[in-house]
Amino acid sequence: MLSRATLADVVTRLDDLRDLPDIITVGVNNRDQDHAQNVSHICRLKAWADCHTDKQVIAVGTPHFDRLPTAWRTGVDRLNAALSDTFGLSYVPPIAADQVEVTDGSIHYNASTAERILHSFSAFL
């Protein structure tokens, strides 16, 4: 686990992986980074997965929540659009904002939200 990992952190470590982990969660930390770089990293992740694993790789959108600043919402929306464009039918839209709870005023989801997110893509597993 890489706390505060970005898409760049993931793609730089891809060649060190012998096998793709069952779940990688990353993206919200890219909300305010250069969109063209984010798209490049998403495409690299998809290309690597297509060539190096026989597992189905899905991308799950990052949800909004009430206290997410407007600029970050825009970044999250752009990330989700890039994931949807790149992963197509293997993209799972984010859970609704009213289903998201964060811990202590932070941007970190609580356990109930994590379970809702897991449930949103469990049919793919």
N, C-alpha and C positions, 0 to 999 in steps of 0.2 A: 504494500500500500504506500502510495506517495501522497502525503498530505499536501494540499494546495497544488496538485499536479495540473498541468495544462496539456493541451493537445501536443505541443512541441515536446514536452517531457515524455509523452507516450511514444511518439513516432521515433524519437532518438533512441529508444530502448527496444524497438521492435526486432532488430536484427540479433539482439541478445537473447530473445525468447526462443525456447525450443518448441513451445506450444503456446497457443493463445489461451490466456486464463478464461474461465467461464464467464466472468463479469468484469468489465472495466467501466468505471464511472468517471467521466471527465467532461469538462465543457464549460461549466458555469464560471470557472476561473478565467476563461477566455472571453468573457462577455464584453470587455472593453479593449480587446487587442485588435490589431489590424485584421480586417475581415478577409482580405486576400490571403494572408498567411494562414488564417483559420481554415479556409477552404482548401488550401494546399495540404495542410496537415490531415484534414478529413479524407481527402482523396488518397493520400499516401497510406493512411490506416486501412482504407477500403481495399486498395490495390494489394497491400501486404496480406491482408486476410484472405483475399481471393486466391493468392498464390501459395500461401503457407499453411493453410488449415483446411480440414474437411468439415469443420464445424460451421453451422449456420451463424453468421454474424449479423446481429441486429443493432440498430441505433435507436435509442430511446430519447425523445426530446426532453429538454430541461423545462420544468414548469415555472410559471410566475408565482409570486405570492404578494400579499398586500403591501409589504414594506419595501419591495424591490424598487429602487429608484428608476425613473423613467429611462434614463440613458442605459441602464443595465438591461431593462426590459427590451429595448431596441436591439442591444447586442445579443441577448438570448434569442430573440425572434430571428435574427439573421443566422445565428448558429443552427437553430432548428430548421430553417429553410434550407441551409446548405446540407445538413444531414439528410433531410427528406429528398432533396435532389440527388444526392450521391447514393443513398441506400435504397431508394425507391420503395418497393413492397416490403423491404426489411427495416423500414423506419416505423417506429411506434410513436404516435403523437404524445406529448406530455399530458400528465393528468391535469385536470382543471385547477385553476388557482384556488378555488374555494375548498379544494381537497388537500391543500398544502399547509402544514403547520411547521414553524421553525422554533428553534430552541432559544430561549432567553434573549429575544430581540436580535439574534444573529441572522446569518444567511444559511445556517446549517439545518437541514431537515430533522424533524424528530423521528422516533421509531415508527409511529403510526404512518407518517408520510412515506417513509422508506418502504413499508409494507404495501402501501397503495401503489407505489411505483413498481415494485416487484410484481405485484398482481397484474399490472397493466401489460406486462410483456410475458407473463408466465405461460401463455398459450404457445409462445414461440419455442419454449424450452423442451 
